[in-house]
Amino acid sequence: MSEEYVKKAAELLKMGATLLSDTCPMCNVPLIRFRGDVFCPKCGRKIILVRGESEAAAARTPIALADVEENLIAKILDVNVRLASMDDLDDIKKAGEVMNILLKTLSLVRKLRTG
């Protein structure tokens, strides 16, 4: 460990962080726990430590739902931009149907995220 992240890790350790025996799954650098969060000092990713596959699945679910929500919002914005320039009623109807599906799906994803 002879890069900039070593200095960052050293500073955090001076401030009371804990160096863990677990390593980052992406860059294989020892993880640091600071103020309740576990993260990699090299890539900056926040890491969720789990004991088994069921905990891993439970930890991945909110992340996956957040990604789905972000993608749905991007598609809603895209359809909205296209809808604004449409004149043909059939095209408007199709875009409206797509928008309706996207909005219903977004609502469902948000319900799943909040429990």
Secondary structure in CASP SS format (residue, H / E / C, confidence):
PFRMAT SS
TARGET T0000
AUTHOR 0000-0000-0000
METHOD secondary structure of the structure
MODEL  1
M C 1.00
S C 1.00
E C 1.00
E H 1.00
Y H 1.00
V H 1.00
K H 1.00
K H 1.00
A H 1.00
A H 1.00
E H 1.00
L H 1.00
L H 1.00
K H 1.00
M C 1.00
G C 1.00
A C 1.00
T E 1.00
L E 1.00
L E 1.00
S E 1.00
D E 1.00
T E 1.00
C C 1.00
P C 1.00
M C 1.00
C C 1.00
N C 1.00
V C 1.00
P E 1.00
L E 1.00
I E 1.00
R E 1.00
F E 1.00
R C 1.00
G C 1.00
D E 1.00
V E 1.00
F E 1.00
C C 1.00
P C 1.00
K C 1.00
C C 1.00
G C 1.00
R C 1.00
K E 1.00
I E 1.00
I C 1.00
L C 1.00
V C 1.00
R C 1.00
G C 1.00
E H 1.00
S H 1.00
E H 1.00
A H 1.00
A H 1.00
A H 1.00
A H 1.00
R H 1.00
T H 1.00
P H 1.00
I H 1.00
A H 1.00
L H 1.00
A H 1.00
D H 1.00
V H 1.00
E H 1.00
E H 1.00
N H 1.00
L H 1.00
I H 1.00
A H 1.00
K H 1.00
I H 1.00
L H 1.00
D H 1.00
V H 1.00
N H 1.00
V H 1.00
R H 1.00
L H 1.00
A H 1.00
S C 1.00
M C 1.00
D C 1.00
D C 1.00
L H 1.00
D H 1.00
D H 1.00
I H 1.00
K H 1.00
K H 1.00
A H 1.00
G H 1.00
E H 1.00
V H 1.00
M H 1.00
N H 1.00
I H 1.00
L H 1.00
L H 1.00
K H 1.00
T H 1.00
L H 1.00
S H 1.00
L H 1.00
V H 1.00
R H 1.00
K H 1.00
L H 1.00
R H 1.00
T H 1.00
G C 1.00
END
